[in-house]
């Protein structure tokens, strides 16, 4: 009996290679569109004025110098030597009206290197507890009379941070080997995109959502192909992640519009609105939602793509439906574990805020629906929705690439697609 839709072929036409060409073509077209968007959104060269809270008294950028605490004690405050560089001992205070923590600090960089200065720190919450031997950073600025003065900026963490990062890099490279090295290179690319393109573009007043989508797409191309190699498996994960990122952008926009989030409950957003008025706070929220979802989406999609390809390889006789069902069982477990990981991560970030609200005497409804907590809830919800939908989407793409369709049967009433039996395929 002849086929109902015969076109002169003696057997089934495998569309695996066709699907592969479609996916590669789509990723190429998306890549070209991303490059066009990068050129269109590239920030201009004009400078942005330094916001007032980050200026020195002279209106310039804050300059810091290295220092080491030589001595620290409690004594009378009000010395004329506070913040001034000196080589001998600090001058005594004119009166002993109150006591505070006094620290003599050796200045170790800048024009006054080799001298010392005196820091006086009054009692109060959030004040640093300086001890002899502490390495700190000092703000150097010039007062209206032209004299140089120093003040405490922060503890110096350069070497300690470098040590922690070195241990992180070593652990990744030892366990993951060359793949770990490539993943770290992708991380550097992601940081470069964030600092070199996204932040300058946002400061330049470019629309936040296109900037986030273009920047996110560049990061995904670099991270996935560097870490996992150029293959159909990686390409299926990339296409699934890009689709999920766009979905997350749409969901984020709808959620923010629906709930009327302002973002002004966060101090840094208030500062942005006050001092960099041309930057949209809502746009920043949207961009944050989009970029924040990339990590977890990337994790899930690459796992699903790998699962689908491995299952297809282990059982060559399994059809697409069987491979899809098996990969989805893995995906459901992954969703279950990743969703609460995502929520707990955002809850951990909002823990100080929740602690303050817990002693404010407000109802739990007011706390949860307030702008500050609602932002974290929406981040978790949007990320969870995009995460859940990315699993079947990526799995379907990966299965299409990993398993060409089974042959069609010739008899009327037979199923359109049948899984091939072990021992060969028989066309009728």
Buried (B, 14 or more C-beta within 10 A) or exposed (E): EEEEEEEEEEEBEEEBEEBBEBBBEBBEEBBEEBEEBBEEBEBEEEEBEBEEEEBBEEEEEEEBBBBBBEBBEEEBBBBEBBBBBBEEEBEEBEEEEEBBBBBBBBBBBBEBEEBBBBBBBEEEEEEBEBEEEBBBBBBBBBEEEEEBBBEBBEEBEEEEEEEEEEEEBEEBBEEBEEBBBBBBBBBEBBEEBBEEBBBBBBBBBBBBBBBBBBBBBBBBBBBBBBBBEEEBBBBBBBBBBBBBBBBBBEBBBEBBEEBEBBBEBBEEBBBBBEBBEEBBBBBBBBBBBBBBBBBBBBBBBBBBBBBBBBBBEEBEEBBBEBBBBBBBEBBEEBBEEBBEEBBEBBBEEBEEBBEEBEEEEEEEEEBEEBBBBBBBBBBBBBBBBBBBBBBBBBBBBBBBBBBBBBBBBEEEEEEEBBBBEEEEEEEE
